């Protein structure tokens, strides 16, 4: 309220100069003050909930198309709206965060714009007249991110715009992974050390111990933590997964002292990791930056955790407990050469206790 920018915004809302709606707020220059005010208005019910990733993606498409020539803008607009935007709109309103799908869509649209611009400048050809030789030459002379144009050519084939070009799936040359000793050392350090604040210690252990991606960690709710008379469990997949006692104590501490409750969230915030804005959870990128600052290989840590769990337990049960597809966990199990890869069991995963650890 002491900020001149915030005071000006509130005055304009009160006078009717700014419409009390998302459209009204969208007319203002973007900035933290506007988004913080929007979050407060949504939380209070003054304006309806709107998925922020979907809204920003719609605005991003228009900004991306604006400087393009018609020959490039027309196929890009079809691709961005008919394929990506329509698909993302069908996901809105569900439990799944749109952050990942929007990020992937932006990357594919951006790479498509780069390719069509290169194609027009170098060969004076369009998406419809593009040849396989053009694509092969483009992919061979640049970074691997260029293979993101594959989806665009699948789309053009479905519309009979260009049915001659094929772009193969890219296969990663290697899979990053942590050494198991490094993983155990990190878990011990985070359980007992002070290398990071409590919320981020909890987040890293969820990654190292239970192979949870940061997008899912950030969106965990307090009611995903379940207490029974004898143990703590966490709801990640089909059935709640037991939490080892040392980590359970750390989570209990964190729940009692969650940060950011004074920024509009309040003690009733449902999020295990409340965000800086009202009604939101912590952004996955915020966690990512902190963990990388510690020196943790995020993908390597998750791959190692999945490999170890799938080695110790039937992969199908690990998948059900942690919220992964069976295909993903079996892939990690086979890569680790574990004896469970062909076994289908019935025990609840992660419920056994090896020496109390």
C-alpha positions in Angstrom: 0.0 0.0 0.0 3.0 2.3 0.6 4.2 1.8 -3.0 3.2 4.7 -5.3 2.7 2.2 -8.1 0.3 0.1 -6.0 -1.5 3.2 -4.7 -2.0 4.4 -8.3 -3.4 1.0 -9.4 -5.9 0.9 -6.6 -7.0 4.4 -7.3 -7.6 3.6 -10.9 -9.6 0.5 -10.0 -11.7 2.4 -7.5 -12.5 5.1 -9.9 -13.3 2.7 -12.7 -10.4 3.9 -15.0 -9.3 0.3 -14.9 -11.9 -2.4 -15.4 -12.0 -4.9 -12.5 -11.3 -7.9 -14.7 -8.4 -9.8 -16.2 -8.9 -7.9 -19.5 -8.6 -4.6 -17.6 -5.4 -5.7 -15.9 -4.0 -6.9 -19.2 -4.2 -3.4 -20.6 -1.7 -2.2 -18.0 2.1 -2.3 -18.6 3.2 -5.8 -17.2 5.1 -5.9 -14.0 5.3 -7.4 -10.5 2.9 -4.9 -9.0 0.1 -5.8 -11.5 0.6 -9.5 -11.1 0.7 -9.3 -7.3 -2.6 -7.3 -7.4 -4.1 -9.8 -9.8 -3.2 -12.7 -7.5 -4.9 -10.9 -4.5 -8.0 -10.2 -6.5 -8.2 -13.8 -7.6 -7.7 -15.1 -4.1 -10.4 -12.8 -2.7 -12.9 -13.8 -5.5 -13.1 -10.3 -7.0 -12.0 -11.7 -10.4 -12.3 -15.3 -11.5 -9.3 -17.7 -11.6 -7.5 -17.8 -14.9 -4.6 -20.1 -15.7 -1.6 -17.7 -15.8 0.4 -19.9 -18.2 -2.4 -20.2 -20.7 -3.1 -16.4 -20.6 0.6 -15.6 -21.1 0.9 -18.1 -23.9 -1.9 -16.5 -25.8 -0.3 -13.1 -25.4 3.1 -14.5 -26.4 1.8 -15.9 -29.7 0.5 -12.5 -30.8 3.9 -10.9 -29.9 5.8 -13.6 -31.7 3.7 -13.2 -34.9 3.8 -9.4 -35.0 7.2 -8.9 -36.7 7.0 -11.8 -39.2 6.3 -11.5 -42.9 3.0 -13.1 -44.1 4.7 -16.1 -45.7 6.2 -17.0 -42.3 3.4 -15.7 -40.0 0.6 -17.7 -41.6 1.9 -21.2 -41.1 3.3 -20.3 -37.7 0.0 -18.9 -36.6 -1.8 -22.1 -37.7 0.7 -24.3 -35.9 0.7 -22.2 -32.7 -3.1 -21.8 -32.5 -4.6 -24.9 -34.2 -2.1 -27.4 -32.7 -0.6 -26.0 -29.5 -3.1 -23.5 -28.2 -6.1 -25.8 -28.8 -4.3 -28.7 -27.1 -3.3 -26.6 -24.1 -6.8 -25.2 -23.7 -8.2 -28.7 -23.3 -5.7 -29.2 -20.4 -6.8 -26.1 -18.6 -8.8 -26.5 -15.4 -7.3 -29.9 -14.5 -4.8 -30.7 -11.8 -1.9 -30.8 -14.2 0.2 -27.6 -14.4 0.3 -26.0 -17.8 3.9 -24.8 -17.2 5.5 -27.7 -18.9 3.2 -27.9 -22.0 3.4 -24.1 -22.5 7.2 -24.2 -22.2 7.5 -27.0 -24.7 5.1 -25.3 -27.1 7.0 -22.0 -27.0 10.2 -23.9 -27.8 8.7 -25.6 -30.8 7.1 -22.4 -32.1 10.4 -20.5 -31.7 12.4 -23.1 -33.5 9.8 -23.2 -36.3 10.1 -19.4 -36.7 13.9 -19.7 -36.9 13.7 -22.4 -39.5 11.1 -20.8 -41.7 13.1 -17.5 -41.6 16.3 -19.3 -42.6 14.4 -21.2 -45.3 13.0 -18.0 -46.8 16.3 -16.0 -46.5 18.5 -18.8 -47.8 16.4 -20.6 -50.4 13.4 -18.3 -50.9 11.1 -21.3 -50.1 8.1 -21.7 -47.8 6.8 -24.4 -45.5 4.8 -25.8 -48.5 7.8 -25.8 -50.9 10.4 -26.9 -48.4 12.4 -30.0 -49.4 14.0 -32.8 -47.4 17.4 -31.6 -48.4 16.6 -28.2 -46.9 15.7 -29.7 -43.6 18.6 -32.1 -43.5 21.1 -29.3 -44.2 19.5 -27.1 -41.5 19.6 -29.8 -38.9 23.2 -30.8 -39.7 24.6 -27.3 -39.3 23.2 -26.3 -35.9 22.4 -27.2 -32.3 20.2 -30.2 -31.3 17.4 -27.8 -30.4 16.7 -27.5 -34.1 15.0 -30.9 -34.0 12.1 -29.3 -32.3 10.8 -28.4 -35.8 9.7 -32.1 -36.0 6.2 -31.4 -34.6 5.7 -28.6 -37.1 6.2 -31.0 -40.0 4.0 -33.6 -38.5 1.3 -30.8 -38.3 1.9 -29.7 -42.0 1.6 -33.3 -43.1 -1.8 -33.7 -41.4 -3.0 -30.6 -43.2 -1.5 -31.7 -46.6 0.6 -28.6 -46.6 3.8 -30.6 -47.0 3.8 -34.4 -47.0 7.4 -35.0 -48.2 9.5 -33.9 -45.2 10.4 -36.3 -42.4 12.2 -35.3 -39.2 13.4 -38.2 -37.0 13.0 -38.3 -33.2 16.1 -37.1 -31.4 17.7 -39.6 -29.1 19.9 -38.3 -26.3 23.5 -39.4 -26.6 23.8 -40.1 -22.8 21.7 -40.1 -19.7 23.0 -37.9 -16.8 23.1 -39.6 -13.5 24.5 -39.2 -10.0 26.7 -41.7 -8.3 24.8 -43.6 -5.6 27.4 -42.6 -3.0 26.9 -38.9 -4.0 23.1 -39.3 -3.6 23.4 -40.8 -0.1 25.9 -38.2 0.9 23.5 -35.4 -0.2 20.6 -37.0 1.6 22.6 -37.2 4.9 23.8 -33.6 4.5 20.4 -32.2 3.9 18.8 -34.2 6.8 21.3 -33.0 9.4 23.3 -30.1 7.9 22.6 -26.4 7.3 23.7 -26.0 3.7 20.3 -24.6 2.8 17.1 -23.3 4.4 14.5 -25.8 5.6 12.0 -25.5 2.6 14.7 -26.2 0.1 16.2 -29.0 2.1 12.8 -30.7 2.0 12.5 -30.1 -1.7 15.9 -31.6 -2.5 15.2 -34.7 -0.4 11.9 -35.3 -2.3 14.0 -35.2 -5.5 16.9 -37.4 -4.2 14.8 -39.9 -2.2 11.6 -40.2 -4.2 12.6 -39.0 -7.7 10.0 -36.3 -7.8 10.3 -33.7 -10.6 10.5 -30.0 -9.4 7.1 -29.2 -11.1 5.4 -31.8 -9.0 7.3 -30.9 -5.8 6.4 -27.2 -6.1 2.7 -28.1 -6.5 2.4 -30.4 -3.5 -0.3 -29.5 -1.0 -0.2 -29.8 2.8 -3.0 -32.4 2.6 -0.7 -34.6 0.5 1.1 -35.3 3.7 -0.9 -38.0 5.6 -0.3 -38.9 9.3 -1.3 -42.3 10.7 -0.8 -43.4 14.3 2.5 -45.0 13.4 4.0 -43.2 10.4 3.9 -40.4 7.9 3.0 -41.0 4.3 3.0 -38.7 1.2 0.5 -38.9 -1.7 2.4 -39.0 -5.0 0.8 -41.7 -7.0 -2.0 -44.3 -6.6 -1.2 -45.1 -3.0 0.4 -43.0 -0.2 4.1 -43.7 0.1 5.7 -44.1 3.6 8.3 -41.5 4.6 11.3 -42.6 6.6 11.3 -41.2 10.1 14.3 -38.8 9.8 12.7 -37.2 6.7 9.3 -37.2 8.3 10.6 -35.1 11.2 12.0 -32.6 8.7 8.7 -32.3 6.9 6.9 -31.8 10.2 9.2 -28.9 11.0 8.7 -27.4 7.6 4.8 -27.6 7.8 4.9 -25.8 11.1 7.1 -23.0 9.8 6.2 -22.6 6.1 7.5 -19.3 4.6 5.6 -16.7 2.6 2.4 -16.9 4.6 2.4 -13.1 5.1 2.3 -12.3 1.3 -1.4 -12.9 0.9 -1.4 -16.6 1.4 -2.1 -16.7 5.1 -1.9 -19.8 7.4 -4.7 -21.4 5.5 -2.7 -21.7 2.3 -3.1 -25.2 0.9 0.4 -25.3 -0.5 3.3 -27.2 1.0 5.6 -24.6 -0.5 3.6 -21.3 -0.6 4.7 -18.8 -3.2 5.4 -15.1 -3.0 2.1 -14.2 -4.5 -1.3 -14.7 -3.0 -2.9 -18.1 -3.7 0.2 -19.5 -5.5 2.8 -22.1 -4.8 6.5 -21.5 -5.2 7.6 -21.5 -8.8 9.6 -24.6 -9.9 12.2 -22.3 -11.4 12.8 -20.7 -8.0 13.6 -24.1 -6.5 15.7 -25.1 -9.6 18.0 -22.0 -9.2 18.5 -22.7 -5.5 19.3 -26.4 -6.0 21.7 -25.7 -8.9 23.4 -23.2 -6.6 24.0 -26.1 -4.2 25.6 -28.1 -7.0 22.9 -30.7 -7.3 22.5 -32.3 -10.8 18.7 -32.2 -11.0 18.2 -34.7 -13.8 21.1 -36.8 -12.6 19.6 -37.0 -9.1 16.2 -38.0 -10.4 17.6 -40.6 -12.7 19.7 -42.2 -10.0 16.8 -42.2 -7.5 14.5 -44.0 -10.0 17.2 -46.5 -10.9 17.9 -47.4 -7.3 14.2 -47.7 -6.4 13.5 -49.8 -9.5 16.4 -52.0 -8.6 15.2 -52.6 -5.0 11.5 -53.0 -5.8 9.2 -54.1 -8.7 9.2 -51.3 -11.2 5.4 -51.4 -11.6 4.9 -50.8 -7.9 7.5 -48.0 -7.9 5.6 -46.4 -10.8 2.3 -46.6 -9.0 3.7 -45.2 -5.7 5.6 -42.3 -7.2 3.2 -41.2 -9.9 5.3 -42.3 -12.9 4.2 -44.3 -16.0 5.1 -48.0 -15.9 7.0 -47.5 -19.2 9.3 -44.8 -17.7 10.2 -46.9 -14.6 10.7 -50.1 -16.5 13.1 -48.2 -18.8 15.2 -47.1 -15.8 15.0 -50.6 -14.4 16.3 -52.2 -17.6 19.1 -49.6 -17.9 20.2 -50.5 -14.4 20.0 -54.3 -15.2 17.9 -55.1 -12.2 16.3 -58.4 -11.4 12.9 -56.9 -11.0 12.5 -55.9 -14.6 10.3 -58.9 -15.5 8.7 -59.3 -12.1 5.1 -58.2 -11.3 4.6 -58.0 -7.5 1.9 -56.9 -5.1 3.7 -55.3 -2.2 3.3 -51.6 -1.5 6.5 -49.9 -2.8 8.9 -48.1 -0.4 7.1 -49.7 2.6 10.0 -52.0 3.5 12.6 -50.8 5.9 16.2 -51.8 5.5 18.0 -51.3 8.8 15.7 -48.4 9.7 17.0 -46.3 6.8 
